């Protein structure tokens, strides 16, 4: 069951596209981004680690994403994506 909505800001989607090209194994990046979305929509507090005030990080090799949670709106915003 989906508890929240994961939204990627435009620059994070651009990061993901660049990562997809740089990694050389696009299927790994595609699978990792899917897994991250699933985890963030289920329970971002369980799968994310605090990074700084209001920011969290989630790692799903080969990706490392930074996100924030708008709990009142049940939205998780992915702010950046990159390779581990």
Secondary structure, 3 states (H helix, E strand, C coil): CCCCEEEECHHHHHHHHHHHHHHCCHHHHHHHHHHHHHHHHHHHHHHCEEEECCEEEEEECCEEEEEEEEHHHCEEEEEEEEEC
